[in-house]
Amino acid sequence: MPITKTTLDQLNTYITATDGALDKGERDVIAQINLLNGGGEITQVDLVKLQWSISRYSITASVFGNVMKEFADSLKQGANRLS
């Protein structure tokens, strides 16, 4: 897949979107932690929900990191071809 300005603009929109996957995942994890900090008894269900939120966010961030690495590698290959 060629890297174009449109592709980079779409990636920037995904990163900075207020309701993008990364932002939503981060908000979900923070919400789960705040619920646990609210006091009261912490149940196994609460801990499973927190684990699920953290896992989902970690996977999303990992995929995003891999995509960024691929972009960087592609740009390096293009720069090497030009030199």
The 8 nearest C-alpha neighbors of each residue, nearest first, counted from 0:
[[1, 2, 3, 73, 6, 70, 69, 74],
 [2, 0, 3, 6, 73, 70, 4, 74],
 [3, 1, 6, 0, 4, 7, 70, 73],
 [2, 4, 6, 5, 1, 7, 8, 0],
 [3, 5, 7, 6, 8, 2, 9, 10],
 [4, 6, 8, 3, 7, 9, 2, 10],
 [7, 5, 3, 9, 4, 8, 2, 10],
 [6, 8, 10, 4, 9, 5, 11, 3],
 [9, 7, 5, 11, 10, 6, 4, 12],
 [10, 8, 12, 6, 7, 11, 5, 13],
 [9, 11, 7, 13, 12, 8, 14, 6],
 [10, 12, 8, 14, 13, 9, 15, 7],
 [13, 11, 9, 15, 10, 14, 16, 8],
 [14, 12, 10, 16, 11, 15, 19, 9],
 [15, 13, 11, 12, 16, 10, 19, 21],
 [14, 16, 12, 13, 11, 17, 19, 22],
 [17, 15, 19, 13, 18, 12, 14, 22],
 [16, 18, 19, 22, 15, 23, 14, 13],
 [17, 19, 16, 23, 22, 20, 21, 15],
 [20, 18, 16, 22, 21, 17, 13, 23],
 [19, 21, 23, 22, 24, 18, 59, 13],
 [22, 20, 24, 23, 19, 25, 59, 60],
 [21, 23, 25, 19, 24, 20, 18, 26],
 [22, 24, 26, 20, 25, 21, 18, 19],
 [25, 23, 56, 27, 21, 26, 22, 20],
 [24, 26, 22, 28, 27, 23, 21, 29],
 [25, 27, 23, 29, 24, 28, 30, 22],
 [28, 26, 30, 24, 25, 29, 23, 31],
 [29, 27, 31, 25, 30, 52, 26, 53],
 [28, 30, 26, 32, 31, 27, 33, 25],
 [31, 29, 33, 27, 28, 32, 26, 34],
 [32, 30, 34, 28, 33, 29, 49, 27],
 [33, 31, 35, 29, 34, 30, 36, 28],
 [32, 34, 36, 30, 35, 31, 29, 37],
 [35, 33, 31, 37, 32, 36, 30, 38],
 [34, 36, 32, 33, 37, 31, 38, 41],
 [37, 35, 33, 38, 34, 32, 39, 31],
 [38, 36, 34, 35, 33, 39, 32, 40],
 [39, 37, 36, 35, 40, 34, 41, 33],
 [38, 40, 41, 37, 35, 36, 42, 34],
 [39, 41, 42, 38, 35, 45, 37, 43],
 [42, 40, 45, 39, 35, 43, 46, 38],
 [43, 41, 45, 44, 40, 46, 47, 35],
 [42, 44, 46, 45, 47, 41, 48, 49],
 [43, 45, 47, 42, 46, 48, 41, 49],
 [46, 44, 48, 42, 43, 47, 41, 49],
 [45, 47, 49, 43, 48, 44, 50, 42],
 [46, 48, 50, 44, 49, 45, 51, 43],
 [49, 47, 51, 45, 46, 50, 44, 52],
 [50, 48, 46, 52, 47, 51, 31, 53],
 [49, 51, 47, 53, 48, 52, 54, 46],
 [52, 50, 48, 54, 49, 53, 47, 55],
 [53, 51, 49, 55, 28, 50, 54, 56],
 [52, 54, 56, 50, 51, 55, 28, 57],
 [55, 53, 57, 51, 56, 52, 50, 58],
 [54, 56, 52, 58, 57, 53, 51, 59],
 [55, 57, 24, 59, 53, 54, 58, 60],
 [58, 56, 54, 60, 59, 55, 61, 53],
 [57, 59, 61, 55, 60, 56, 62, 54],
 [60, 58, 56, 62, 61, 57, 63, 55],
 [59, 61, 63, 57, 58, 62, 64, 56],
 [62, 60, 64, 58, 63, 59, 57, 65],
 [63, 61, 65, 59, 64, 60, 58, 66],
 [62, 64, 60, 66, 61, 65, 59, 67],
 [65, 63, 61, 67, 62, 66, 60, 68],
 [66, 64, 68, 62, 67, 63, 61, 69],
 [65, 67, 63, 69, 68, 64, 62, 70],
 [66, 68, 70, 64, 69, 65, 71, 63],
 [69, 67, 65, 71, 70, 66, 72, 64],
 [68, 70, 72, 66, 67, 71, 73, 65],
 [71, 69, 67, 73, 68, 72, 74, 66],
 [70, 72, 68, 74, 69, 73, 75, 67],
 [73, 71, 69, 75, 74, 70, 68, 76],
 [74, 72, 70, 76, 75, 71, 69, 77],
 [73, 75, 77, 71, 76, 72, 78, 70],
 [76, 74, 78, 72, 77, 73, 79, 71],
 [77, 75, 79, 73, 74, 78, 72, 80],
 [78, 76, 74, 80, 75, 79, 73, 81],
 [77, 79, 75, 81, 80, 76, 74, 82],
 [80, 78, 76, 82, 81, 77, 75, 74],
 [81, 79, 77, 78, 82, 76, 75, 74],
 [80, 82, 78, 79, 77, 76, 75, 74],
 [81, 79, 80, 78, 77, 76, 75, 74]]
